[in-house]
Amino acid sequence: MKKNINKIIIVISIIVVISIYFFVHIFAKSFPEFFSENSSFYFYSSILQANAAIFSIIGVFFIFRFQSLQSSIDTIKSSLISDQGRKSFPSEIVEFDNLQLCEKREKINNGSVNKAIIKSLSLWTEREEYLASFKQLIKKPAYIITCGIFLESISLFTVNFVHTYYKTLEYYIGFTNLLMEIIIILYVLKTILSFFDNTK
């Protein structure tokens, strides 16, 4: 599914670039007043509002999945603590919890942990590794949305000036923002699907 979304992004980008050329060099010259000053203002305002909504949506999905992963780790810890004195000792759990993620993986791989609880510790480490990769996953869409909002904000603030003095440039800026928005939507969709990949 994610590979298909990458292909869709490429295809749509090509279509939009071709559309920009067609619109600017053919349609816009035939109908110079088609894209008015008010049209630009409402266009950029709508895109900014859309990006704010997209940011909120991806935030909800991120928080939901993050809490789910963190809860599963806490459940494993609670289970180990409740078994203290039978399979493990408090000092073992505390010591393991204080290790860095790479150190936890190294201890498990070396077999230098309590054999009675190695499966639980291994699952604990896997969940933390997945949580760490999950935190990295959210960064790219956040950066892309932020760049989109920044670009659209500049376009909105300069709409009057550009419309008055640089008519052709206005079309290019408008379609660039449109292309950016399409990429944002598709990339966010890809990210949301990734949130639920390899559910643990």
N, C-alpha and C positions, 0 to 999 in steps of 0.2 A: 504493500500500500504506500509506504514512504517513497519507494523508488518511483511509483506512478506519479506521486505528487511532484517530485523533482522534474519529471518529464513534462508535466502539465505546466509548471512554472516556466520552463524553457520555451515551450510552444506558445504560451500566452505572451511572454516577453517579446518573442519574434513578431507575433500578430500585432501587438501594441506599437512596436517600433515602426512596422510597415504602415499602420494606421496613422501614426504621427506624420510620417512623410506625406501620405495621401491627403490628410486633412490640411496640413500647413501649406502645401504647394498647389493644391487643386481647390479643395472646398473652401478654405478660408479666404483665398483670393477672390473667389466668385461671390462669397457672402461675407464681406468684411465686418459686418455688425452682428454676426451670428453669436459671437462670444462677447457679451457686454461686460462692463465693469461690475455690475451687480451679479452677473452670472459667475464671475471669478470669485467674488466675495462669498457667495453662498456655496460654491463648489469647495473652496478651501475650508470653510467653516464646517461643512458636513463631514469632510474627511477627518478633520481634527476630532470631531465628536465621535466618529466611528473608531478612531484609534484609541480614544479614551475608553470606549466600551470594550474594545478588544483587549486592552491592557487589564481591565477589570475581570474579564472572562478567564483569561489565562492565569490571572492571580488566584481565582477561585479554584481552578483545576490544580494548580501547583500546591496550594495550601491543603486541599483535600488529600492529594497523593502523599504529600510530605508527612502529614499527620498520621496517615495510614501506615507508612513505613516506620515512622518513629514509634508508633504504638506497638508494632510487631516486635521491635527491638526491646522495648520496655517489658513486653510480655515474657520474652525469653529470659531477661534479667530476673524478673519476679519469680519465674519458675525455678531458676537456679538457686535463688536465695531461699525459697521455700524448702528446697532439698538439702539445705545446709545440715551437716552432721551425718547425712546418709551417703551422699555421693560427693559432696564438695565441702569446702570450708570457706568462711567469710573472707579470709585473707586472699584466697585464690581468685574469687570473683572481683574483689576490689582491685587487686593487682592487675588482672586482665583488663578491667574497665579503664584503668588509667593509662594503658598502653596506647601508642599511636596505631593507626589502622594497619600500616605496613608491618609493625612489630607483632600485632595480633596474628596476621597472616603467616608471618615467619615462624612464630611459636607453634602454630597448628601444623604447618608443613614439616617442621622439625620433630613433631611429636612430643614436644616438651611441655605438654599440658596434661592435666588429669584425664586418664583414659576413660573414666566413667562418665565424663561430661564433654568429651571432645566433639561429639555430634552437635550438642547444643552450642558450644563455643564456635564451631565452624559455621553453623547457621547464623549465629549472631554476627560473625565477621562478614558473611555474605550479604546480609541485610545492610550492614554499615557501608560496605563497598558499593552496593547499589544506591544507597542514599547519597553517597558522595558523588557518584556519576549523575544522579538525578539533579543535584544542586548545580552541576555544571551545565546540564541540559537547558535550564531556564535562562541562562545568560544570553545566548544568541538571540532568541526572539525579543528579549528585553532591550538589547542593543538596537535591533532592527526597528522596533516600534519607536524607541527614543529618537533614532535618526530620522524616521518618518515624521514624527511630531515636530522636530526641529526644522526640517525642510519645509513642511507645510506652514509652520508659524511664520517663517521668513517670507514665504510666498504670500501669505495673508496680509502681513504688515506692509509689503511693497506692492500690493495689487493695484493701487491707484497710479503709482508712478510708472509701473511696467505697462499698464493698459494705455497710458497716455503717450508714452515715448517709444515703447518697444513692442509693437503689436505682434510681430512674428515670434519674438522671444516668449511672449505670454503663452502662445499655443504650446511651445516646447516645454515650458515650465509646467503647464497644466497637465499635459500628457505624461510628463516625467513623474509627477505626483500620483497620477492614476496608475501608472506602472508600479510605482513603489507600494501603493495600497494593495494592489492585487498580489504582489509578492508577499507582503505582510500577512494578508489573510491566509494564503496557501501555506506559508511557513508556520504560522501559528497553528493551523490545522494539523500539520505534520508533527509539531511539537506536542500537541494535546494527545495525538495517537501514540506518540513515544512515551507519554506519561504512563500508559497502561500496557506497554510492551513488557514482556518477561515479568509479569506480575508475580510477586513473591509473597 
